[in-house]
């Protein structure tokens, strides 16, 4: 939604004045699409954070299916690692 679209001029320090709806000191991201096109986005802090509290687990219960799955996943991960060269 573009409601504050105004023509601006770049000053000697290559600065652009943003509308009043963007507070001074705001973090912005400037993305260049081509030689004449730039997108300026205001970076806002995330608002939707969730905190999940879990109790400490002393010992996991025995589960042979999960053990087999973990063993299979670790073997697959080890195949992707590069060879280790000792110095």
C-alpha positions in Angstrom: 0.0 0.0 0.0 1.6 3.3 -1.1 -0.1 6.2 0.5 2.9 8.7 1.1 4.4 8.5 -2.4 6.2 11.8 -3.0 8.9 12.9 -5.4 12.2 13.4 -3.6 15.6 14.8 -4.7 18.9 13.2 -3.7 21.2 15.8 -2.0 25.0 16.1 -2.3 25.5 13.3 0.2 23.2 10.9 -1.8 20.5 11.1 1.0 16.8 10.8 0.4 14.3 12.3 2.8 11.6 9.8 3.7 8.0 10.6 4.7 7.2 11.6 8.3 5.6 8.1 8.9 9.1 6.7 8.9 10.7 7.9 12.2 14.2 9.4 12.2 16.9 6.8 12.9 14.8 3.9 11.5 16.7 1.0 9.9 16.0 0.7 6.2 17.1 -1.7 3.5 17.8 -0.3 0.1 17.6 -2.8 -2.8 18.7 -2.0 -6.3 16.6 -3.7 -9.0 18.2 -2.1 -12.0 20.2 1.0 -12.9 17.3 3.4 -12.2 15.1 1.4 -9.7 15.5 1.2 -6.0 13.3 -0.3 -3.3 13.5 1.2 0.2 12.1 -1.0 3.0 11.8 -0.1 6.7 13.1 -2.9 8.9 10.9 -3.3 11.9 11.6 -5.5 14.9 9.6 -8.8 15.0 6.4 -8.5 16.9 5.3 -12.1 17.0 7.6 -14.0 19.3 6.5 -17.1 21.2 8.2 -18.5 24.3 7.8 -22.1 25.0 8.9 -23.4 28.5 9.9 -27.0 28.7 11.0 -28.9 31.8 14.6 -30.3 32.0 14.9 -33.9 30.8 17.3 -36.0 32.8 17.1 -39.2 30.7 15.2 -39.9 27.6 13.0 -43.0 27.6 14.1 -46.0 25.5 12.7 -46.0 22.0 14.2 -48.4 19.5 12.4 -46.8 16.6 13.8 -43.3 17.4 17.3 -44.8 18.0 17.3 -46.4 14.6 16.1 -43.2 13.0 18.8 -41.2 14.7 21.4 -43.7 13.7 20.3 -43.5 10.1 20.2 -39.7 10.1 23.7 -39.5 11.6 25.1 -41.9 9.0 23.5 -39.9 6.2 25.0 -36.7 7.6 28.5 -38.2 7.9 28.5 -39.1 4.2 28.1 -35.4 3.3 31.1 -34.2 5.4 34.4 -33.6 3.6 37.3 -35.9 4.4 39.4 -34.8 7.4 43.0 -34.1 6.7 45.3 -34.2 9.7 48.0 -31.6 9.9 
